[in-house]
Each structure stands twice: as C-alpha cells, then as structure tokens.
Amino acid sequence: MVRIRKYVNFRNIGGLLLLFVVVESLALMVHPFGNVRLSAADKPLMSTARIQQPVLDVMQRSCENCHSDRTSWPWYSHIAPMSWAIEKDVSDGRSHWNMSKWDQYSLEERQDILTEMAPMVRNRKMPLPKYLLLHPEAKLSDADVDLLYRWSRSERKRTKSESSEPSSPIVK
C-alpha cells in the first residue's frame, strides 16, 4: 500500500473524478445534431400507405428506431459522446425516410424513398451493421428481406400510377 501511495495521489484522483462528472454532466446537455428526442411519437406509422400488417411488423421491429419519431432510447444513448453518435444516426435516418411523416411526403418523394429502399434492403445495407451489433432482434431474415422488397416495389408502382392519373378538373 505504501508503494501505491508513493505513485498515486488519491486527492488528485478524487478531483479528476469530480471533473469528469462535471464535464460529462455538461456534455449531456449538448446536442450537436439537434435534439432529435423531442419528436412526437403519437402519429401512426406509414399512414396513407397501403401496407399489410406483416410488412408493418417488420418495419416496426427493424426500421422504426432510426426511421420514425418512435425511437426507443436505450440507457447508453444518454451518455456523451455515445449519445451524439446515436442522435446523428437517428437524425440521418429520419432525413432519408421518416415513417411517422409518410403522409407529408409528396408522391414523387415517396417514389424516391421506395426506389432507394428496395435495393438497400435486398443488399442488406439496412439495418446498419453497427446497429445490429446492439440490436440483433432487428436483423432481417431472408423472408423479411423478400417481404420488404416486394412491398416497396408494389407500393412504388401504386404511387406511380396514382401520380400519373389526370387530376379531375375543377367544376364551378
């Protein structure tokens, strides 16, 4: 014990620990990518889309944490700098596609999202591999991939036909 005291000053360790706690507490208040946690989660997912329950179930299990306002924030997502990385991933995910705001996208935006979704899922680029490390339940099975792929293609065709329909003239 005498040797340890010779090399380690316990008062300095206590001061460093206090400094770490203060810095970490301040860092918890910083949101460099905006506070993505403030989004309302009460809207239905994929409203206005023609979507079967099995497809929606897969999306809720594998997509909703990053691509909707219904993100479930685990305990480690509250500790900086890990929180910053997670908030950035969620912000990026929502910027590409937000299932909570599907009804706010134009038909062209929906088609673009669906066009990107099909190959991303089929090529297993989504969910992100780093996300799957902590969320293995989000991994897509071959059947899930096929289901999402087929749905995104059929929904894209439907929205495409919807956008090509002539609008009815205004009758006065």
C-alpha positions as a printed Julia matrix, in Angstrom:
172×3 Matrix{Float64}:
   0.0     0.0     0.0
   2.91    2.35    0.72
   4.2     1.87   -2.84
   0.83    2.79   -4.35
   0.57    5.97   -2.27
   4.03    6.93   -3.42
   2.91    6.98   -7.08
  -0.8     7.8    -6.8
  -2.22   10.81   -5.02
  -5.78    9.87   -4.03
  -6.78   13.52   -3.71
  -5.89   14.07   -7.37
  -7.95   11.02   -8.37
 -10.97   12.39   -6.48
 -10.52   15.76   -8.17
 -10.22   14.15  -11.6
 -13.31   12.05  -10.94
 -15.27   15.16   -9.91
 -14.04   16.99  -13.02
 -15.1    14.04  -15.2
 -18.59   14.02  -13.65
 -18.99   17.79  -14.19
 -17.77   17.62  -17.81
 -19.98   14.6   -18.57
 -22.99   16.34  -16.99
 -22.42   19.38  -19.2
 -21.89   17.18  -22.27
 -25.28   15.54  -21.67
 -26.91   18.89  -22.4
 -25.17   19.31  -25.76
 -26.96   18.02  -28.87
 -24.71   18.83  -31.86
 -27.24   17.36  -34.33
 -30.31   18.97  -32.79
 -32.39   17.39  -30.08
 -33.96   14.58  -32.08
 -35.56   13.26  -28.9
 -38.22   15.97  -28.96
 -40.2    14.4   -31.83
 -43.8    13.46  -31.14
 -44.43    9.73  -31.25
 -48.22    9.65  -31.36
 -48.72    9.55  -35.14
 -49.43    6.23  -36.85
 -46.58    4.85  -38.91
 -46.82    4.85  -42.69
 -50.25    6.48  -42.76
 -51.69    6.68  -46.29
 -49.54    3.75  -47.42
 -51.17    0.5   -48.44
 -49.32   -1.75  -46.11
 -50.13   -5.19  -44.78
 -49.66   -5.93  -41.08
 -46.73   -8.37  -41.61
 -44.81   -5.67  -43.51
 -45.57   -3.09  -40.84
 -44.48   -5.54  -38.13
 -41.08   -5.99  -39.81
 -40.7    -2.22  -40.21
 -41.56   -1.65  -36.56
 -39.03   -4.25  -35.43
 -36.19   -3.32  -37.78
 -36.7     0.26  -39.02
 -38.7     2.33  -36.58
 -35.87    3.19  -34.14
 -33.98    5.23  -36.74
 -36.66    5.95  -39.33
 -39.56    7.26  -37.22
 -40.39    9.54  -34.33
 -40.93    6.46  -32.14
 -37.29    5.93  -31.31
 -36.65    3.87  -28.21
 -33.68    5.47  -26.46
 -31.56    2.9   -24.55
 -29.67    3.89  -21.42
 -26.33    4.25  -23.23
 -27.87    6.78  -25.64
 -27.88    9.31  -22.8
 -24.12    9.3   -22.25
 -21.97   11.65  -24.31
 -20.21   11.19  -26.68
 -22.13    7.94  -27.44
 -25.37    9.95  -27.35
 -24.04   12.23  -30.1
 -23.28    9.32  -32.42
 -26.71    7.77  -31.82
 -28.52   11.09  -32.28
 -26.62   11.64  -35.53
 -27.59    8.19  -36.82
 -31.26    8.78  -35.94
 -31.19   12.26  -37.48
 -29.62   10.86  -40.67
 -32.13    8.01  -40.77
 -35.09   10.33  -40.4
 -33.72   12.64  -43.08
 -33.76    9.76  -45.58
 -37.15    8.37  -44.55
 -39.41    9.1   -41.59
 -42.22    6.56  -41.27
 -44.08    8.96  -38.96
 -44.23   11.59  -41.7
 -45.11    9.37  -44.67
 -48.35   11.29  -45.23
 -46.38   14.55  -45.57
 -44.22   13.34  -48.44
 -45.24   14.15  -51.99
 -45.91   11.23  -54.35
 -42.53   11.86  -56.0
 -40.73   11.8   -52.63
 -42.48    8.55  -51.73
 -41.42    7.01  -55.03
 -37.82    8.1   -54.42
 -37.84    6.61  -50.91
 -39.32    3.34  -52.14
 -36.84    3.23  -55.03
 -33.94    3.54  -52.57
 -35.45    1.18  -50.03
 -35.72   -1.91  -52.24
 -32.01   -2.3   -53.09
 -30.86   -1.16  -49.62
 -32.86   -3.94  -48.01
 -32.09   -6.53  -50.67
 -28.34   -5.82  -50.44
 -28.55   -5.92  -46.63
 -27.27   -2.38  -46.2
 -30.2    -1.75  -43.86
 -30.45   -2.02  -40.93
 -26.92   -0.77  -40.5
 -24.47   -3.47  -39.38
 -23.32   -1.32  -36.44
 -26.95   -1.04  -35.29
 -27.36   -4.81  -35.43
 -24.44   -5.28  -33.02
 -26.56   -3.89  -30.17
 -29.97   -4.8   -31.63
 -29.76   -8.34  -33.03
 -33.58   -8.59  -32.97
 -33.67   -6.05  -35.84
 -31.81   -8.39  -38.2
 -33.85   -9.16  -41.28
 -34.4   -12.77  -42.23
 -34.44  -13.77  -45.9
 -38.25  -13.82  -45.71
 -38.26  -10.29  -44.18
 -35.99   -9.03  -46.95
 -38.23  -10.54  -49.61
 -41.37   -9.16  -47.95
 -40.0    -5.6   -47.71
 -38.55   -5.76  -51.2
 -41.83   -6.92  -52.76
 -43.87   -4.4   -50.76
 -41.63   -1.44  -51.66
 -41.8    -2.33  -55.36
 -45.58   -2.78  -55.36
 -46.15    0.41  -53.32
 -43.87    2.29  -55.7
 -45.89    1.08  -58.68
 -49.1     2.09  -56.92
 -47.86    5.59  -56.11
 -46.51    5.93  -59.64
 -49.91    5.09  -61.12
 -51.52    7.46  -58.63
 -49.28   10.31  -59.75
 -49.91    9.63  -63.46
 -53.7     9.77  -63.06
 -55.03   13.0   -64.5
 -56.41   15.3   -61.87
 -60.09   15.97  -62.14
 -60.99   19.41  -63.47
 -62.4    21.93  -61.07
 -66.1    22.41  -61.61
 -67.51   25.83  -60.81
